[in-house]
Amino acid sequence: MSIVLRDPFRSFERMYPLGWEPFQELESWRREMDRMFGQLMPISKRDGEKSLTFMPSAEMDETDQEIHLKFELPGLDTKDLDIEVTKDAVYIRGERKTEIEAESEGTVRSEFHYGKFERVIPMPSSIKTDNVQAEFKNGVLSLTLSKSEEDMKKSVKVEIS
């Protein structure tokens, strides 16, 4: 049996022919993490500092005939909302405006999130866009979306050979 010299860094040389730059690698990971978290939690600038924007929570329930979609929108009026329904998705846009006036003597502390938001909810089935019912009550927007006829009848008979 012959003895072979083992070089544990040989794989690094193949992966990084110009040399491994650990800080450059960490910086690219940080940028990727910032991008991912930016998609999950949008950030806006308010008064020169960064803060999370308001993003409404959603709940979806599907039956054979309809899709029921609810959004939590406390503190908003219907005039602050823009809702668009396509056969494939529901788009909701709006803005939660701050009600705090700047005080010259005191400090205001707020944990509320303000700003513009946009949310797109993809639909599991095609929607009839001409038959959408909406109700806004106690800060909850409820949408009832009828499924298209072709999706309700969509059934495939599978033959087993």
Buried (B, 14 or more C-beta within 10 A) or exposed (E): EEEEEEEEEEEEEEEEEEEEEEEEEEEEEEEEEEEEEEEEEBEBEBEEEEBEBBBBEBEBEBEEEBBBBBBEBEEBEEEBBEBEBEEEEBEBBBBBEEEEEEEEEEEEEEEEBBBBBEBEBEBEBBBBEEEBEBEBEEEBBBBBBBBBEEBBEEEEEEEEE
